[in-house]
Amino acid sequence: MVGSVEFAGPCRGPIMFLISGDLKAPIGPYSNVEKWIGFQHVNNLIVKGGGTLDGQGPSAWPYNKCQKTNNCDPLPISIKFDFVTNSRIESIRSVNSKNVHLAIYGCNNVNVSKVDLLAPADSPNTDGIKISRSADIRITNSRIRTGDDCIAIISGSSNIDVSYVYCGPGHGISIGSLGKYKNEENVNGVTVRKCTLNGTDNGVRIKSWESPYAITASKFLFQDIFMENVRNPIIVDQTYCPHSPCNQETASHVQIQDVTYRNIWGTSSSQVAVSFECSKKFPCKNIVMTDVNLAIVGGEGPLKSSCSYVKGRSFGRQNPPPCF
């Protein structure tokens, strides 16, 4: 069992950190710390796996209030990278994280590959990889099965590339949530390609809160993505609010624009396979859909698209029929 530990610079590498054997986090919520294992202010860092990080989440999840209220103290992240540059994270295995498995904050030029992140489908707030205020981050050849977003890309992130990721169970691959806080920054330049989503609540999702905080979310490409038994394969939700009370008096001020969906196929577990619930104040614009081919699980009933406050174009094969 290993208590909370942080490796802090500034340091210049190359520095290699090898995780071997099975490391167990302290039992219980352990909620007075932000993270279990942390790295910060390191250049040219290589973190390699071979062992397992066991967050012992089942001992902490009953204490998680964040699944019921917006005002809560989050449980510790299993492994977090702050202000790390020109680095590699590979072959990390994380199971049963108390909160997020792997978080990236304020980082630049980081490659993440061959990570295996595992938690039950009903485990609360166990995002696989959460990226914020970071640029030039690449995630590839990884498997994420968890209880929240497989990958969440939030405020201030740019030039993010996600490829060859298997996601499921979980809440899908998400941009957001956005617009909840006053000091958020734009998100732009995200590519998600050649990924598989299996049995997830959502496929590829963009989500923002109904709030007055204005940012832009733009230049996103979702391409060559296979969906299997996914409840909401393509979804934009600008009325996102998982817990009451919700502020529905102010439309989202997040401007979503320049988003392309190309060659997305597979099966949906719900009839509404494509949903754009955009902001009535800042409608989604320049949305392009090319070759979307989805079928309902079991073949019962026609699939539908649902659109509110969205301007876009569609090309090639479209199933369900597009609403723009």
C-alpha positions in Angstrom: 0.0 0.0 0.0 1.3 3.4 -1.0 0.2 6.8 0.3 -0.1 10.0 -1.7 3.1 10.9 -3.4 4.2 13.7 -5.7 7.3 14.1 -7.8 7.8 17.8 -8.3 10.3 19.7 -10.4 11.3 21.8 -12.1 13.4 19.0 -13.6 14.9 18.4 -17.0 15.1 14.9 -18.4 15.3 12.5 -19.7 13.8 11.0 -16.6 12.3 7.5 -16.6 9.8 6.4 -14.0 8.9 2.7 -14.0 5.8 1.4 -12.3 6.2 -2.3 -11.6 4.3 -4.6 -9.3 0.9 -3.9 -8.0 0.5 -0.6 -6.0 -2.6 -0.2 -3.8 -4.0 3.2 -2.7 -5.1 3.7 0.9 -8.5 2.3 1.7 -11.4 4.7 2.1 -12.2 8.1 0.5 -8.8 9.6 1.4 -10.4 12.9 0.3 -8.0 15.4 1.8 -5.6 15.0 -1.2 -6.2 15.8 -4.9 -4.3 12.9 -6.3 -2.7 9.6 -5.3 0.4 9.8 -7.6 1.5 13.1 -9.2 4.2 14.5 -11.4 4.6 18.2 -12.0 7.0 20.6 -13.8 9.0 18.0 -15.5 10.4 18.1 -19.1 11.2 15.0 -21.0 9.5 12.5 -18.6 8.9 8.9 -19.5 6.4 7.0 -17.3 6.2 3.3 -18.1 4.0 0.6 -16.7 4.2 -3.1 -16.2 2.4 -3.2 -12.9 -1.0 -2.1 -11.8 -2.3 1.0 -10.0 -5.2 -0.2 -7.8 -7.1 2.8 -6.5 -9.3 0.6 -4.2 -12.3 2.5 -5.4 -15.0 0.2 -3.9 -13.9 1.4 -0.5 -14.4 5.1 -1.5 -17.3 5.3 -4.0 -20.0 5.1 -1.3 -18.6 8.5 0.0 -18.7 10.1 -3.4 -21.2 13.0 -3.2 -20.3 14.4 -6.7 -22.7 12.0 -8.4 -25.6 13.6 -6.5 -24.7 17.3 -6.2 -22.7 19.9 -8.1 -21.1 21.1 -4.9 -18.8 18.4 -3.5 -15.3 17.5 -2.6 -13.9 15.1 -5.3 -12.1 12.0 -4.4 -8.4 11.6 -5.4 -7.3 11.1 -9.0 -5.2 8.0 -9.4 -2.3 9.6 -11.4 -2.0 13.2 -12.5 0.4 15.1 -14.6 0.7 18.9 -14.1 2.8 21.1 -16.4 4.7 18.2 -17.9 6.2 18.7 -21.3 7.7 16.7 -24.2 6.9 13.4 -22.4 5.5 9.9 -22.8 3.1 7.9 -20.7 2.8 4.3 -21.8 1.6 0.8 -20.7 -0.1 2.2 -17.5 -2.7 -0.1 -16.0 -5.2 1.5 -13.6 -8.1 -0.3 -11.9 -10.8 0.9 -9.6 -9.7 4.5 -9.4 -11.5 6.5 -6.7 -12.1 9.3 -9.2 -10.4 10.0 -12.5 -7.8 7.3 -13.6 -5.4 9.6 -15.4 -5.5 13.4 -15.5 -3.4 15.8 -17.7 -3.4 19.5 -16.7 -1.3 22.3 -18.2 0.8 19.9 -20.2 2.3 20.3 -23.7 3.5 17.7 -26.2 2.6 14.5 -24.3 2.1 11.0 -25.9 -0.2 8.5 -24.1 -0.2 5.0 -25.4 -1.1 1.4 -24.5 -2.9 2.4 -21.3 -5.5 0.0 -19.8 -8.0 1.7 -17.5 -10.7 -0.4 -15.8 -13.6 0.3 -13.4 -17.2 -1.0 -13.2 -19.8 0.7 -15.4 -21.6 2.0 -12.3 -18.5 3.4 -10.6 -19.0 7.2 -10.1 -16.9 9.9 -11.7 -14.2 7.4 -12.8 -13.3 9.2 -16.1 -10.6 7.4 -17.9 -8.4 10.3 -19.2 -9.3 13.9 -18.4 -7.4 16.6 -20.3 -7.5 20.3 -19.4 -5.5 23.4 -20.4 -3.1 21.3 -22.4 -1.9 21.3 -26.0 -0.5 18.7 -28.4 -1.7 15.7 -26.5 -1.9 12.3 -28.4 -3.7 9.3 -27.0 -3.5 6.0 -29.0 -3.7 2.2 -28.8 -5.5 2.2 -25.5 -8.4 0.4 -23.8 -10.8 2.2 -21.4 -13.6 0.5 -19.6 -15.0 2.7 -16.8 -18.0 4.4 -15.2 -17.8 7.9 -16.7 -16.3 9.4 -19.8 -13.6 7.2 -21.3 -11.9 10.5 -22.4 -13.0 14.0 -21.4 -11.4 17.0 -23.1 -12.3 20.2 -21.2 -11.4 23.9 -20.8 -8.3 25.3 -22.6 -7.3 22.2 -24.6 -6.1 22.3 -28.1 -4.5 20.1 -30.7 -5.7 16.8 -29.1 -5.5 13.6 -31.2 -7.3 10.4 -30.1 -6.9 7.3 -32.2 -7.3 3.5 -31.9 -9.0 3.7 -28.5 -11.5 1.0 -27.3 -14.1 2.6 -25.0 -16.8 0.6 -23.2 -18.5 0.5 -20.8 -18.5 4.2 -20.0 -20.1 7.5 -21.1 -18.2 7.7 -24.4 -15.6 10.2 -25.7 -16.6 13.7 -24.7 -15.6 17.3 -25.3 -16.8 19.0 -22.2 -18.5 19.6 -20.1 -17.9 23.3 -20.9 -19.1 26.7 -19.8 -19.8 25.9 -16.1 -17.1 28.2 -14.7 -16.3 31.8 -15.4 -12.6 31.4 -16.1 -12.8 28.7 -18.8 -10.9 28.9 -22.0 -11.6 27.9 -25.6 -11.3 24.3 -26.8 -10.2 23.8 -30.4 -8.5 21.3 -32.7 -9.7 17.9 -31.5 -9.5 14.8 -33.7 -11.0 11.5 -32.7 -10.4 8.7 -35.3 -10.4 5.0 -35.7 -12.0 4.3 -32.3 -14.5 1.7 -31.2 -17.3 2.4 -28.7 -19.1 -0.6 -27.3 -22.1 -0.5 -25.0 -21.5 3.1 -23.9 -24.1 5.6 -22.9 -22.8 8.0 -25.5 -20.6 7.7 -28.5 -18.9 11.0 -29.4 -20.4 13.8 -27.4 -20.0 17.6 -27.0 -21.7 19.0 -23.8 -22.0 22.4 -22.2 -23.9 24.0 -19.4 -26.7 26.5 -19.6 -24.7 29.5 -18.2 -23.5 33.0 -19.2 -19.9 32.1 -19.5 -18.8 32.4 -23.1 -16.2 30.3 -24.9 -15.7 28.8 -28.3 -15.5 25.1 -29.0 -14.3 24.6 -32.6 -12.5 22.6 -35.2 -13.4 19.0 -34.2 -13.1 16.0 -36.4 -14.8 12.6 -35.6 -13.8 10.1 -38.2 -13.8 6.3 -38.9 -15.6 5.4 -35.6 -17.4 2.1 -35.0 -20.4 2.1 -32.6 -21.8 -1.1 -31.1 -24.9 -0.9 -29.0 -24.4 2.7 -28.1 -27.3 4.6 -26.7 -26.5 8.1 -28.1 -23.9 7.5 -30.9 -23.7 11.2 -32.0 -24.8 13.8 -29.5 -24.4 17.5 -28.8 -26.0 18.6 -25.5 -25.9 22.3 -24.6 -28.4 21.8 -21.8 -26.1 19.6 -19.8 -26.9 19.4 -16.1 -26.6 16.0 -14.4 -27.7 17.1 -11.0 -30.4 19.6 -9.8 -30.7 22.4 -9.3 -30.3 23.4 -12.9 -30.2 26.9 -14.3 -32.5 26.8 -17.3 -33.1 30.5 -17.5 -29.8 31.2 -19.4 -29.0 29.5 -22.6 -25.5 28.1 -23.0 -23.0 30.8 -24.2 -20.6 28.1 -25.6 -20.3 28.6 -29.4 -19.9 25.2 -31.1 -18.7 25.4 -34.7 -16.7 23.8 -37.4 -17.4 20.2 -36.4 -17.1 17.3 -38.9 -18.5 13.7 -38.5 -17.1 11.4 -41.2 -17.6 7.6 -41.7 -19.3 6.7 -38.5 -21.1 3.3 -38.5 -22.6 0.6 -36.3 -25.6 0.2 -34.0 -27.6 2.4 -31.7 -29.6 1.1 -28.7 -32.0 4.0 -28.9 -34.2 5.4 -31.8 -32.6 8.8 -31.6 -29.1 8.0 -32.9 -28.1 11.6 -33.8 -29.0 14.5 -31.5 -28.1 18.1 -31.7 -29.5 20.0 -28.8 -27.7 23.3 -29.3 -27.9 26.7 -27.7 -30.8 28.9 -28.8 -28.5 32.0 -28.2 -25.4 30.6 -29.9 -26.6 27.9 -32.4 -24.2 25.3 -33.5 -22.8 26.3 -37.0 -20.9 24.7 -39.8 -21.6 21.1 -38.7 -20.8 18.7 -41.5 -21.9 15.0 -41.6 -20.5 12.7 -44.2 -21.3 9.0 -44.5 -23.1 8.2 -41.2 -24.6 4.7 -41.3 -26.2 3.5 -38.1 -28.8 0.8 -37.4 -30.9 0.1 -34.4 -30.0 -2.9 -32.2 -32.4 -5.7 -33.1 -33.6 -3.9 -36.2 -36.8 -2.7 -34.7 -38.2 0.7 -35.8 -36.6 3.5 -37.9 -33.8 5.5 -36.4 -34.2 9.3 -36.0 -32.2 12.5 -35.9 -33.2 15.3 -33.5 -32.0 18.9 -34.1 -32.5 22.2 -32.3 -30.7 25.4 -33.2 -28.1 23.9 -35.5 -26.9 24.9 -39.0 -25.1 22.3 -41.0 -24.7 20.2 -44.2 -24.8 16.5 -44.9 -23.3 14.4 -47.6 -23.1 10.8 -48.7 -25.1 8.0 -47.0 -27.1 9.2 -44.0 -28.9 6.8 -41.7 -30.7 8.0 -39.8 -32.0 10.7 -42.2 -30.3 14.0 -41.3 -32.3 17.0 -40.0 -30.1 19.5 -41.8 
